[in-house]
Amino acid sequence: MSSNVELENLNIRFGDFHAVKNINLNIRDGEFFSFLGPSGCGKTTILRAVSGFNDPSDGQIRIGGEDMLGYGPNERPTALVFQNLALFPLMSVAENISFSLKVRGVSKAQRRKKADELLDMIALSGQGDKLPSELSGGQRQRVAIARALAVEPKVLLLDEPLSALDLKLREHMRVELRRIQQKVGITFIYITHDQGEALTMSDRIAVMSHGVMQQVGTAQEVYDNPATPFVASFVGENNSIYGTVTRLENGYAQIKTCFGELTGRNEQNLAVGDFATLFIRPQNLSLMADEPFENIIETRVNDQVFEGEFEHLHLVGDRRNLVVSLVNDGNIPAFEKGALISVGFKSECAVVLPAGDMAYE
Amino acid sequence: MNNYLLPLASLIGAALVIVLLVVYQRSSLATSTGFGRFLRRNGIVVSCYLILSLIGWLFFMIILPQLYMVDFSFSQNLPPSKIGGPEDVYTTQNYEYLLFGPQGGEESFNWLHLKIFLRTIIAAVVVTIIDLAICYPVAYYMAQVASSGRLRLLALCLLLPFWVNEILRAFAFRILFGSGGVMNSVLMWLGLTDQPVDFIRADVALYSGLSYAYLLLMIFPLYNAIESLDHNQIEAAKDLGCSWWRVHFEVVMPFAKPGIASGSTMVFMLSCGALAAPQILGGPSSLWFTQIIYQWFNTGGNWPQGAAYAFVLLLVCIIFVMAVMKLFKVSFGEIVK
C-alpha cells in the first residue's frame, strides 16, 4: 500500500497568526523529504499537523490516500522523532525502543527480539539494558530513531533531531540517517533550518518562509535554480545585486546595477523595466586573469579571510558588499586593503530574480 | 536529671566551641578539605552559629522531647510523691495494656483499642487514596496543561481556603453535613431522600474533612514532580500509540512516583495523627486512636500510658510507610528531592 503524504490547501492558524499558508504538496512513497526554513517559518507546525498534534484550520492531510482528520497521534501511521529526543529516562534503552510494542500488547519475548533487531540496525548491539542517560548524544539520537521505527510506521517524521549534536557528529549522523532511510525504505519527512543537512540527505526539499512554501525541488534544483530571492539567499551563500531589467535575450536578462550592466539567466520571465536582483555565488566569482568574462565588476578589497579549503575576499562597492570565494590552491595572491581589483563571472552562473524578501537583512 | 541538664548542655556547647576553634586554627582555605574548609570559608562566628543552632535544634526540639516520651512510656503512673522512690522502676506494662488490656480482664486481648488502632490506620489509608485521586488530575492540569495565568488563579483558589483555621473549618463541615445542613436540604429538595441522611454517623463528614484538610500536602509534591516532566515525553507516548490513560500509567505516574510517595506519606502520617477533625466530625461510635491517646494524657491523667500508645502509633506508621515504599520501589532519597 502506498504511503505518500498529500497536503492539500493546508492552512493552519493560531488565533490571528497564520502559521501555514495554503500548502499543496505530494510527498512520495519512500522519499526523503525535507522542509527547510528559518525558525518560525511554519515547518514544525506542518510536521505536528501530519503527526496529529494539531489540526489543519483548512485543507486536508492524506496519508496513503486516507484523510487523517479525526485520527489522533496514536492512531496515525506516523512516528515522530522529537527535537530533544524525549526518551523515557526511567526505562532502559530496549524498553524505550519496544515501548510502542508494549502498548500494543506484544509479548515480552517478541518485544525483546524486535528491540535487539533494531539495536543491531543502529549499531548499538548489546547496549539494550543501559539507561538512556548512560549513552552518548549520538547514541541517544539513534535510540530515538529506533524507538520511532519500532512501530513500523509508514512515515517517519524528524523534527531537527541533529540540532543538539556537535558538528562532526552531525555530519556523521547525516550519512547514518540516509543509510537507515534507505534500509527501511519508508517515507522520511525531515525538518531543519540547516541547509547543509537538507542538501546532503534529501531527495527533495521544500524551502519555507513565513508559512509560505517558496520552492520544492531536488537539492540541485533548489541550489542552482532558486525560484525566489528568499531561496537564493537562504540556501547556500549568495551575493545579491539590485537593479532594473534593461534588456532580454535568449533566456538571459541584463540589469543595470551599481556595478554597471550585468547579465544572468532569466528563469522567472522578467520584463524590461522590472525591479530585479541578480544572484551570483561567491565561488562563481573569479579574479580577472586570462579568461574574458561577460560580466566584470571593479571594486576594492576590504578584507581577506582564510578558511582552509577556501579563502574569502570581502569586497566593498559603492552600495553593495560582495564576497569572492577562491579555492585555496596555494597561489592566491595577498591583497592590500583598499586595492582596486576586478572580478568577473559567466552569465550562465548568475540568476536574475524579481526583487523580493531575502532571508537575511 | 533536670537539675543537671542546663549546666551539662552549656558544658557540651563550650567544648564544641573549643573543638571548632582548634580545627579552625589548624586549617587553611587552600589546603584543607571538608570540615576545615567549611570553617575557613564561613568564618569562625558564622560556623559556630550554624553548627550550634543545628545541633540545638536537632537535640532540643526533636531528640530530647521524644526521649522524654520514650522514658515516660516505660514508666509507672505514680503520684508525684512516689517518683524517685522504690516503686519507680521501668516496666513494659503500658505497652502490654494496649495488647492485652487490664490485668485480670475478661478478654485475652484488648480488642477495643486494637480495633480502633487498626481502623485508624485503614481510615488514614482511605483518606490518602481519596486525596491522591482528587489531587493527581488537579496537579497534572496545573503542571502540564494550564497557562501561567490560569495556574496562578488555581493556586490562589487552593491556598485561600486554608487561611480558615482548622476548628472553624471542622465545625463548618459539621453544619454542612448535619441532619438539617445544606447537603441534606439539597438532597431532600431534589427528592432524592425523604429522611435526612446521617452523614456524621456514616463518617462521610469525617472523611471529607480529613481529605480536605490535607489536600495541599498532596497537591504540591505531585505538582512539583509532574511539572519537571518534559511535555515532549507525553507527546512521544501518545505518538507511540498510548491512549490517554496509558500515557498516565506508563509515563507520567512512574515519573511522578517520588512526588506521589512524598505526598502520600505526609497525608497518611498527618491523618493518623489528626485529632480535631475526628473529635468534631467523627460519628458517636467512631473513635480515632489519637482520641484515646488524648484521653490517656488528659482526662485519664496517665501520661506513661498515653506516651506508650503514641509511640506504638508512630512506630507502626513508620513501618507501614517504609513497607509501602518498598512495595512501590521508591527510595527514601527520592522522596525528599
Interface residues (C-beta under 8 A of the other chain):
Chain A: S51 G52 F53 G72 P73 N74 T78 A79 L80 F82 Q83 N84 A86 F88 P89 L90 F99 S100 K102 V103 R104 R147 A148 V151
Chain B: D230 N232 Q233 E235 A236 A237 K238 D239 L240 G241 C242 S243 R246 E250 V251 P254 F255
